[in-house]
Amino acid sequence: MTEFWQNLWGSIDWHFTFADGVAFALLLIWLWIIWPKDALNSLLADKERQIRALLSLSTVMGLWLFNAGVHGMLQLHFLGLVTLMLMFSWRLASVLALLPCAFYCLAVLKQPWLFGAYALMGVCLPLYLAFVIHNRGFYWLPNNVFVLIFVGGFFNAGVSQVSHEGLWSLWLWVTEMQSSAVLWQDYLSLSVLMVFPEALLNGMAVTLLVVYRPQWLSDYSDRYYLWRK
């Protein structure tokens, strides 16, 4: 076990670039704008919800560890971000997801200074897009559990997978860390295969939560999804 951690630590690239600094600055600005002060205080005051958050983050980290290495920094894995968002709201989920993101950059990508870029492009912005889709679906579509599951969960998760991979690819291309040919041939063309499984995984998770633990969903209410006509 000691040898494993020594080899892992020795393989980590600690090289810091100007682009990494820019990404960190942009991430800090984004977090400052969306900082969920009330939600964090509520979480810190509720031990049961803290355990739920810890279990959720452990599940997310587990999903991210089951990845398919494509080419260096290009990894395909399930996200679980939409389920996390529906459980804790998108602002709080953005903050909570920083933990698995840091672990992933250290243990899988082995470039911890990519944390800023990966957290912003791969987590925060896809979560915001997922929130927009969920929010517009609530106001534009009929309020029932089928819309919540298939739009807020299933469809939204597929979009989150596309936005995650698209934004991360955009960052790698803009910073010239990967060529457009490599990104398209070795990553984006294969990432399409992840859309349906990601949608199915989150759709099933949301279905189970609606049926057995609706109180775990941050904005679920029987008044809107069952009783409202």
CORQUILIN-V494677 format. One record per pair of residues at least 24 apart in sequence whose C-alpha atoms are under 6 Angstrom apart, sorted by sequence separation. I is the first residue (numbers start at 1). J is the second residue. D is the distance in Angstrom with one decimal. If there is no record, write none. Layout:
I;J;D / I;J;D
This chain:
130;156;5.8 / 94;124;5.4 / 126;160;5.4 / 161;195;5.9 / 73;109;5.8 / 126;163;5.7 / 158;195;4.8 / 126;164;5.7 / 61;100;5.2 / 158;198;6.0 / 158;199;4.7 / 122;164;4.6 / 157;199;4.7 / 154;199;4.5 / 121;167;5.4 / 122;168;5.8 / 121;168;5.5 / 153;202;5.8 / 154;203;4.3 / 153;203;4.9 / 149;203;5.9 / 36;91;5.8 / 36;92;5.8 / 82;157;5.6 / 145;225;5.5 / 144;225;4.2 / 143;225;5.2 / 27;116;5.9 / 24;116;4.4 / 23;116;5.0 / 27;120;5.6 / 23;117;4.9 / 12;110;4.7 / 13;111;5.1 / 83;202;5.9 / 78;198;5.9 / 87;216;5.8 / 89;218;6.0 / 87;217;4.3 / 88;218;5.4 / 86;217;5.6 / 87;218;5.0 / 86;218;6.0
